[in-house]
Amino acid sequence: METDVRLHDFAQLNLRDAVEGKEVVSLSVALTDGEGISLLDESLDDNECKVRTEEQEKRPSQSSTDVHKGHDRSADDSSSRAESSEIWGWLCPCALDLPLFTCRKSQLVYLVGRSLSCDFIIRNPKVSAEHCTIAYLPEIDAVRIQDHSTNGTFVNGRLIGRGKFEVITSSPEISFGRPGDNRGDDIRFIFRHPSDSNDELLGGGLYQEYQQLEVLGKGAFGVVRKLHHRKTGQLAAVKIMVKTQFLDSRGSFGGGNAGKEIDIMMKLRHPNIVEFFNCYQDAGSFYIVMELVNGGDLLRRIHRQPGGHMEEAETKRVTRPVCQGLAYIHAQGITHRDLKPENILLTRDGIPKIADFGLAKMVDSQTFLKTACGTPAYLAPEVLDDLPAGYSPKVDSWSMAVIVYAMLTGHSNFHRRFQHRLYNSNSLIEFDVSEEVQNWLVAMLKSEARLRLSMEEALEHPWLINDNSNP
């Protein structure tokens, strides 16, 4: 069988090269545990902070797969107050990839710096080996910062000076190295005293319910960490997004991607979509708590298969439930817009779940999507063409077909922008796939969106209805 389909992009991208060359590392992978962590850990740069704290040294061994829902927060109030009584302060991060530092009364002086001998370790060239000490003065219930650095320690933008110290009260901003205009490039923290640690000031209540564990990954819109519920021991993931990156010109929460993602996730309940549990906010950040999916992502699954690609039967086992999840979100008036293997997570039982709705958009029958966004390798032609009429949820149909092709071959057809190339279905012959899947791909990869299958139609195609490949 030979069928020509007008395509926008055509280039062979080997997914193994993409992993090894670090071309694709996304926030969605950050929601994974187990198989998915190593890819992200290998890609962490020298700006990633390493913390040696009692929280890390005493990490629990529980391995529950989801978070307790419907929990009465008041039940934890007494334990939270008891824990807070043993703490004299927190250094709360102002940037995406900085940790929360906890200062406990069992230790009155903490050394901050780049050296591994420091109590709080920040691996960044702006930070000196021994940058400063932060000490608690119990007799006056105050905190003293002494500067030992070359680049300077700044309190509310004012240099302390090497060998000098400053006693701080209230909630000052502390910068390790001279603060600049771009806050994302600075090492900044807000110091919080326990008396300041109400919900609005510190994690919006997140830290009262959860212990924050290791970084799972980073992406354009935030950093993701593993969470441990303080009472139940169950695990979740939290996506932390600094507010200043998302608020609109009026300072509106709903105008930014963080607000959009929360609004979207709150609407969705489907077995093939990563589940939203709760959200918090404090003065500087949004915190989206969601299901921890612990089997890795689809990109890594493809990469680890013999020959670097998946058999048709396994491809169908992944494709059908993902299409069901997409049909569900389309029925809710939502288009994902950034589908790719890294955004499809797998449980340890192999159940796929769609993740990362940072680029998703609500639509209705009177509107079309007009913002060009997403990952180029998986974008539909109408997105790259930037058509004035915009585009429809069928952009997800195109992306899903490219993902299926990648599962079957280990390659993506559409990596760079080459106009007017032809797709020959004979390219799949060497992979011993059925005529049905070839026909499905042709129907999903129509350059004209009006001719392309919708997700509901894709599910009615013989390839996904028939059991000839034993999905």
C-alpha positions as CSV (number, residue, x, y, z in Angstrom):
1,M,0.0,0.0,0.0
2,E,1.3,3.4,-0.9
3,T,-0.4,6.7,0.0
4,D,0.9,10.2,-0.3
5,V,-0.1,12.8,2.3
6,R,0.9,16.5,2.1
7,L,2.9,17.2,5.2
8,H,4.4,20.4,6.6
9,D,7.6,19.0,8.2
10,F,9.6,16.0,7.4
11,A,12.8,15.0,9.2
12,Q,14.0,11.8,10.9
13,L,14.5,12.4,14.6
14,N,15.9,9.4,16.4
15,L,14.3,9.5,19.9
16,R,17.3,7.9,21.5
17,D,19.5,10.7,20.1
18,A,17.0,13.2,21.5
19,V,17.3,11.7,25.0
20,E,21.1,11.3,24.9
21,G,21.5,14.8,23.3
22,K,19.2,16.3,25.9
23,E,17.1,17.9,23.2
24,V,13.9,17.1,25.1
25,V,13.6,17.4,28.8
26,S,10.2,18.7,29.9
27,L,8.3,19.5,33.0
28,S,6.0,16.6,32.4
29,V,8.8,14.1,33.0
30,A,9.2,15.9,36.3
31,L,5.9,14.5,37.5
32,T,7.3,11.0,37.3
33,D,9.0,8.9,39.9
34,G,11.2,5.8,39.5
35,E,12.0,5.4,35.8
36,G,11.5,9.1,35.0
37,I,13.8,10.6,37.6
38,S,17.2,9.5,36.3
39,L,16.7,11.3,33.0
40,L,16.1,14.6,34.8
41,D,18.8,14.0,37.4
42,E,21.3,13.6,34.6
43,S,20.3,16.9,33.1
44,L,20.4,19.1,36.3
45,D,22.9,21.9,35.9
46,D,25.3,23.5,38.3
47,N,22.7,26.0,39.4
48,E,20.7,23.2,41.0
49,C,20.8,23.6,44.7
50,K,21.7,20.7,47.0
51,V,20.4,20.8,50.5
52,R,21.7,18.9,53.5
53,T,18.9,19.2,56.0
54,E,17.3,17.0,58.6
55,E,14.3,16.6,56.2
56,Q,16.6,14.9,53.6
57,E,18.4,12.8,56.2
58,K,15.1,11.6,57.6
59,R,13.1,10.9,54.5
60,P,10.3,8.4,55.0
61,S,10.3,5.0,53.3
62,Q,6.6,4.9,52.5
63,S,5.7,4.4,48.9
64,S,2.0,5.1,48.5
65,T,1.0,6.2,45.0
66,D,-1.4,9.0,45.7
67,V,-2.3,11.7,48.2
68,H,-5.0,11.5,50.8
69,K,-8.1,13.4,49.6
70,G,-10.8,15.0,51.7
71,H,-8.4,15.3,54.6
72,D,-9.4,17.5,57.5
73,R,-6.5,20.0,57.9
74,S,-7.4,20.8,61.4
75,A,-6.4,17.3,62.5
76,D,-2.8,18.3,61.7
77,D,-2.9,21.6,63.5
78,S,-1.4,20.4,66.8
79,S,1.4,18.5,65.1
80,S,2.2,21.4,62.8
81,R,2.3,23.8,65.8
82,A,4.6,21.4,67.7
83,E,6.9,21.2,64.7
84,S,6.9,25.0,64.3
85,S,8.0,25.4,67.9
86,E,11.2,23.6,67.0
87,I,12.0,26.0,64.1
88,W,13.4,29.5,64.3
89,G,13.1,30.4,60.6
90,W,12.9,29.5,57.0
91,L,14.7,30.7,53.9
92,C,11.9,30.7,51.3
93,P,13.1,30.7,47.7
94,C,12.2,33.4,45.2
95,A,13.3,31.4,42.2
96,L,12.0,28.2,40.6
97,D,15.0,25.9,41.3
98,L,15.9,26.9,44.8
99,P,14.9,24.8,47.8
100,L,13.2,25.8,51.1
101,F,15.8,25.9,53.9
102,T,14.6,25.1,57.4
103,C,16.5,26.5,60.5
104,R,15.8,24.4,63.6
105,K,16.4,25.3,67.2
106,S,18.6,22.2,67.6
107,Q,21.2,24.2,65.6
108,L,21.6,27.9,66.2
109,V,24.1,28.7,63.5
110,Y,23.9,27.7,59.8
111,L,26.7,28.1,57.3
112,V,25.5,28.9,53.7
113,G,27.8,28.5,50.7
114,R,29.0,26.4,47.7
115,S,31.3,24.1,49.7
116,L,30.1,20.7,50.6
117,S,31.0,21.4,54.2
118,C,28.2,24.0,54.5
119,D,24.9,23.3,56.2
120,F,23.0,24.8,53.3
121,I,24.7,24.2,50.0
122,I,24.0,26.3,46.9
123,R,25.9,25.3,43.8
124,N,26.1,28.5,41.9
125,P,29.1,30.5,40.8
126,K,27.7,33.7,42.4
127,V,27.9,32.0,45.8
128,S,31.2,31.8,47.7
129,A,32.5,28.6,49.1
130,E,31.5,29.9,52.6
131,H,29.2,32.8,51.8
132,C,27.6,33.7,55.1
133,T,26.4,32.5,58.4
134,I,22.8,32.8,59.7
135,A,22.5,32.6,63.5
136,Y,19.6,32.6,65.9
137,L,19.9,34.9,69.0
138,P,17.4,33.3,71.4
139,E,17.9,35.9,74.1
140,I,16.3,38.6,71.8
141,D,14.5,36.3,69.4
142,A,16.3,37.7,66.4
143,V,18.4,36.5,63.6
144,R,21.9,37.7,62.7
145,I,23.5,37.4,59.2
146,Q,27.3,37.7,58.9
147,D,28.8,38.1,55.4
148,H,32.0,36.1,54.5
149,S,31.6,36.4,50.7
150,T,33.4,37.9,47.7
151,N,30.2,38.8,45.8
152,G,28.3,40.1,48.8
153,T,25.3,39.2,50.9
154,F,22.5,41.7,50.5
155,V,19.5,42.4,52.8
156,N,16.6,44.2,50.9
157,G,19.1,45.2,48.3
158,R,21.7,46.6,50.7
159,L,25.2,45.1,51.0
160,I,26.1,43.9,54.5
161,G,29.9,43.9,53.7
162,R,32.5,41.2,54.2
163,G,33.2,40.5,57.9
164,K,30.2,42.6,58.9
165,F,26.8,41.5,60.2
166,E,23.3,42.6,60.3
167,V,20.5,41.7,62.7
168,I,17.2,41.2,60.9
169,T,13.6,41.2,61.9
170,S,10.3,41.1,60.0
171,S,10.6,39.3,56.6
172,P,13.6,40.7,54.6
173,E,14.8,39.6,51.2
174,I,18.2,38.1,51.3
175,S,20.3,37.9,48.1
176,F,23.5,35.8,47.8
177,G,25.5,37.9,45.3
178,R,24.4,41.3,43.9
179,P,20.8,41.3,42.9
180,G,20.1,42.3,39.3
181,D,17.2,43.3,37.1
182,N,16.3,39.8,36.2
183,R,15.1,38.2,39.3
184,G,15.2,34.7,37.7
185,D,19.0,35.0,37.6
186,D,19.4,35.9,41.3
187,I,19.9,33.7,44.4
188,R,17.2,35.3,46.5
189,F,15.3,34.2,49.5
190,I,12.7,35.7,51.9
191,F,13.5,34.9,55.5
192,R,10.4,33.9,57.5
193,H,10.1,33.8,61.3
194,P,7.7,31.2,62.7
195,S,5.5,34.0,63.9
196,D,5.1,35.0,60.2
197,S,4.4,31.5,59.0
198,N,0.7,31.8,58.4
199,D,-0.8,30.3,55.2
200,E,-0.4,33.4,53.1
201,L,3.3,33.8,53.9
202,L,4.6,30.3,53.7
203,G,3.3,28.0,51.0
204,G,-0.3,28.9,51.6
205,G,-0.6,25.9,54.0
206,L,1.3,23.5,51.8
207,Y,4.2,23.0,54.2
208,Q,1.8,22.4,57.1
209,E,0.4,19.4,55.3
210,Y,3.3,18.1,53.3
211,Q,7.1,17.6,53.7
212,Q,8.9,18.8,50.6
213,L,11.3,16.2,49.1
214,E,13.6,16.1,46.2
215,V,13.4,18.0,42.9
216,L,11.9,15.7,40.2
217,G,12.4,18.1,37.3
218,K,12.2,21.6,35.8
219,G,10.5,23.1,32.8
220,A,9.7,26.5,31.3
221,F,6.8,27.2,33.7
222,G,8.1,25.8,37.0
223,V,9.9,23.2,39.1
224,V,8.3,20.0,40.3
225,R,9.1,18.3,43.7
226,K,8.0,15.2,45.4
227,L,5.8,15.6,48.4
228,H,5.2,13.5,51.5
229,H,2.0,13.9,53.4
230,R,2.9,14.5,57.0
231,K,0.1,12.5,58.5
232,T,-0.7,9.8,56.0
233,G,2.8,9.2,54.6
234,Q,1.3,9.2,51.1
235,L,3.2,10.8,48.1
236,A,2.2,13.4,45.6
237,A,3.9,15.9,43.3
238,V,3.8,19.6,43.5
239,K,4.4,22.0,40.6
240,I,5.8,25.3,42.0
241,M,5.5,28.4,39.8
242,V,6.7,31.9,40.7
243,K,3.8,34.3,40.4
244,T,5.7,37.1,38.6
245,Q,6.2,34.9,35.6
246,F,2.5,34.4,35.0
247,L,0.4,37.4,36.1
248,D,-0.9,39.7,33.4
249,S,-0.3,43.4,33.2
250,R,-3.1,44.1,35.7
251,G,-1.6,41.6,38.2
252,S,-4.5,39.2,37.6
253,F,-4.1,35.6,38.7
254,G,-6.4,34.3,36.0
255,G,-4.4,36.1,33.3
256,G,-1.3,33.8,33.6
257,N,-0.5,30.3,32.6
258,A,-0.5,29.2,36.2
259,G,-4.1,30.3,36.6
260,K,-5.1,28.7,33.3
261,E,-3.5,25.4,34.3
262,I,-5.2,25.3,37.7
263,D,-8.6,26.3,36.2
264,I,-8.2,23.5,33.6
265,M,-7.0,20.8,35.9
266,M,-9.8,21.5,38.4
267,K,-12.3,20.5,35.7
268,L,-10.8,17.2,34.7
269,R,-11.5,13.8,36.2
270,H,-10.5,10.9,33.9
271,P,-8.4,7.7,34.5
272,N,-6.0,8.7,31.7
273,I,-5.3,12.3,32.9
274,V,-3.0,13.1,35.8
275,E,-5.3,14.0,38.7
276,F,-5.3,17.4,40.4
277,F,-5.6,17.3,44.2
278,N,-5.3,20.8,45.5
279,C,-3.6,24.2,45.0
280,Y,-2.0,26.7,47.3
281,Q,-0.6,30.1,47.0
282,D,1.5,32.4,49.1
283,A,2.9,35.9,48.4
284,G,5.3,34.7,45.8
285,S,4.3,31.4,44.3
286,F,1.5,29.0,43.1
287,Y,1.7,25.4,44.2
288,I,-0.3,22.8,42.2
289,V,-0.5,19.4,44.1
290,M,-1.2,16.5,41.8
291,E,-1.0,12.7,41.4
292,L,2.5,11.3,41.4
293,V,2.8,9.0,38.4
294,N,5.6,6.5,39.1
295,G,6.3,4.5,35.9
296,G,8.3,7.0,33.8
297,D,7.2,8.7,30.6
298,L,6.5,7.4,27.1
299,L,9.7,8.8,25.6
300,R,11.8,6.7,28.0
301,R,9.6,3.7,27.4
302,I,10.2,3.9,23.7
303,H,13.9,4.5,24.2
304,R,14.2,1.3,26.3
305,Q,12.5,-1.0,23.9
306,P,14.5,-3.6,21.9
307,G,15.4,-1.9,18.7
308,G,14.4,1.5,20.1
309,H,10.7,1.2,19.1
310,M,7.5,-0.4,20.3
311,E,5.6,-3.3,18.8
312,E,2.2,-2.4,17.3
313,A,0.3,-4.3,20.0
314,E,1.9,-2.2,22.8
315,T,1.5,0.9,20.8
316,K,-2.2,0.3,20.6
317,R,-2.4,-0.4,24.3
318,V,-1.0,3.1,24.9
319,T,-2.8,4.9,22.1
320,R,-6.4,3.9,22.8
321,P,-6.6,5.2,26.4
322,V,-4.7,8.4,25.5
323,C,-7.2,9.0,22.7
324,Q,-10.0,8.4,25.2
325,G,-8.5,11.0,27.5
326,L,-8.1,13.5,24.7
327,A,-11.7,12.9,23.5
328,Y,-12.8,13.6,27.1
329,I,-10.9,16.9,27.3
330,H,-12.1,18.0,23.9
331,A,-15.7,17.4,25.1
332,Q,-14.9,19.7,28.0
333,G,-13.9,22.4,25.5
334,I,-10.2,22.0,26.2
335,T,-7.3,21.5,23.7
336,H,-4.0,20.3,25.1
337,R,-1.7,21.9,22.4
338,D,1.5,20.4,23.6
339,L,1.2,16.6,23.2
340,K,4.5,14.7,23.0
341,P,5.9,11.5,24.5
342,E,7.3,13.3,27.5
343,N,3.8,14.5,28.4
344,I,2.4,11.0,28.5
345,L,3.2,9.4,31.8
346,L,2.9,5.8,32.7
347,T,2.0,4.1,35.9
348,R,4.0,1.0,37.0
349,D,1.1,-1.0,35.5
350,G,1.6,0.7,32.2
351,I,-1.6,2.8,32.3
352,P,-0.9,6.1,30.3
353,K,-1.9,9.5,31.8
354,I,-1.8,12.8,30.0
355,A,0.1,15.5,31.8
356,D,1.2,19.1,31.7
357,F,-1.6,21.4,30.8
358,G,0.5,24.5,30.8
359,L,-0.3,25.3,27.2
360,A,-3.8,24.0,27.2
361,K,-6.6,26.4,26.3
362,M,-10.3,26.5,26.8
363,V,-12.3,27.0,23.6
364,D,-16.0,27.2,22.7
365,S,-17.9,26.8,19.5
366,Q,-17.4,30.5,18.6
367,T,-13.7,30.6,19.0
368,F,-10.6,29.1,17.5
369,L,-7.2,28.8,19.1
370,K,-4.7,31.4,17.7
371,T,-1.6,31.3,19.8
372,A,1.3,29.4,18.2
373,C,2.7,27.2,20.9
374,G,3.8,23.7,21.6
375,T,6.8,21.5,20.7
376,P,7.8,21.9,17.0
377,A,8.3,18.2,16.3
378,Y,4.6,17.5,17.1
379,L,2.9,20.7,15.9
380,A,0.2,20.5,13.2
381,P,0.8,22.5,9.9
382,E,-1.9,25.1,10.7
383,V,-0.1,26.0,13.9
384,L,3.2,26.6,12.1
385,D,1.5,28.4,9.3
386,D,-0.1,30.8,11.8
387,L,-3.3,30.9,9.8
388,P,-5.5,34.0,10.6
389,A,-8.5,31.7,11.2
390,G,-6.6,30.0,14.0
391,Y,-7.0,26.3,14.6
392,S,-9.2,23.7,16.3
393,P,-8.8,20.8,18.7
394,K,-7.7,18.7,15.7
395,V,-4.2,20.0,16.4
396,D,-4.1,17.3,19.1
397,S,-5.1,14.6,16.5
398,W,-2.0,15.5,14.4
399,S,0.3,15.4,17.5
400,M,-1.2,12.1,18.6
401,A,-0.4,10.6,15.1
402,V,3.2,11.8,15.3
403,I,3.5,10.1,18.7
404,V,2.1,6.9,17.3
405,Y,4.5,7.0,14.5
406,A,7.3,7.6,17.0
407,M,6.2,4.6,19.1
408,L,6.2,2.3,16.0
409,T,9.5,3.5,14.5
410,G,11.6,5.3,17.2
411,H,11.5,8.4,15.1
412,S,9.4,11.5,14.7
413,N,8.7,12.6,11.1
414,F,8.4,16.3,12.0
415,H,11.3,17.9,13.7
416,R,12.4,20.8,11.5
417,R,10.4,23.1,9.2
418,F,10.6,21.7,5.7
419,Q,7.7,22.7,3.4
420,H,5.7,20.4,1.1
421,R,7.2,17.1,1.9
422,L,5.4,13.8,1.2
423,Y,4.8,11.0,3.6
424,N,5.1,7.5,2.1
425,S,3.3,4.9,4.2
426,N,5.9,2.4,2.8
427,S,8.2,3.9,5.4
428,L,6.5,1.6,8.0
429,I,6.9,-1.7,6.1
430,E,10.2,-2.6,7.7
431,F,8.5,-2.4,11.1
432,D,5.9,-5.1,10.2
433,V,2.8,-3.1,11.1
434,S,-0.8,-3.6,9.9
435,E,-2.5,-1.9,7.1
436,E,-5.0,-0.6,9.6
437,V,-2.5,1.5,11.6
438,Q,-1.1,2.8,8.3
439,N,-4.6,3.9,7.3
440,W,-5.1,5.4,10.7
441,L,-2.0,7.5,10.4
442,V,-2.9,8.7,7.0
443,A,-6.3,9.8,8.2
444,M,-4.8,11.6,11.2
445,L,-2.0,13.3,9.3
446,K,-4.1,15.3,6.8
447,S,-2.6,18.7,6.2
448,E,-6.0,20.2,6.0
449,A,-7.5,20.1,9.5
450,R,-11.1,19.8,8.1
451,L,-10.1,16.5,6.5
452,R,-8.3,15.1,9.6
453,L,-10.0,12.7,12.0
454,S,-11.3,14.2,15.3
455,M,-10.4,12.3,18.4
456,E,-13.9,10.7,18.6
457,E,-13.5,9.6,15.0
458,A,-10.0,8.3,15.7
459,L,-11.4,6.0,18.4
460,E,-14.0,4.7,15.9
461,H,-11.4,3.8,13.3
462,P,-10.9,0.0,12.7
463,W,-7.4,0.1,14.1
464,L,-8.5,1.1,17.6
465,I,-11.8,-1.0,17.5
466,N,-10.4,-4.3,16.2
467,D,-8.5,-6.6,18.5
468,N,-6.2,-8.1,15.8
469,S,-3.1,-6.9,17.6
470,N,-4.4,-8.0,21.0
471,P,-4.1,-4.6,22.8
